[in-house]
């Protein structure tokens, strides 16, 4: 898995223009069954991919934290939301709450998340390849294929299936 993760940014860069063109076409005229196809590809990929073998998303990027996420996680730690924010988060250039540092503070040595049951929505939904109206998040997907081997494989499978 480490070899795949190491090569992923270059693979994604090599496919970037091809993927960008593909997603531009997909946005203009999405097939009626796109969400169904994406759901099937997502399920098939995650039957063979174990995130605990990788955790590259947690090691290289940080999620956005919504107010609901902050409230839920602060409660889990028995902190006031403002205390949680001060201890773990910062505001990024888009005015969103994000982690102060990467890799994720809550990732342990075995790639387990210490706040898994209360993790942010962005983490629960990553890599977003089973989201409804998938064509609307093509820019996010283009970024995620460079981070997540599963997302890369799903996009490659999508291009072959449609």
Secondary structure, 3 states (H helix, E strand, C coil): CHHHHHHHHHHHHHHHHHHHHHHHHHHHCCCCCHHHHHHHHHHHHHHHCCHHHCCHHHHHCCCEECHHHHHHHHHHCCCCHHHHHHHHEEECCCCCEEECCCCCCCECCCCCECCHHHCCHHHHHCCCCCCCCHHHHHHHHHHHCCCCHHHHHHHHHHHHHC
